[in-house]
Amino acid sequence: MTDSSVAPTPDENVRPTFLPFSPPSVGPEEIAEVVAALQSDWITTGPRTQEFARTFADSV
């Protein structure tokens, strides 16, 4: 059983400063692309996935 009145010792793996959280930037273009994918006959495979794979591969 631990004593909650004793402060924990600093851990070298803990950030000394706050890491800010930023929500994702989702605009009309992203929403339109999601809607288009959901309305298509292809959700997990197909031309959009192939295009993404090619674009991603070109960028890395």
Helices and strands as residue ranges (DSSP letters): H 28-39, H 47-59
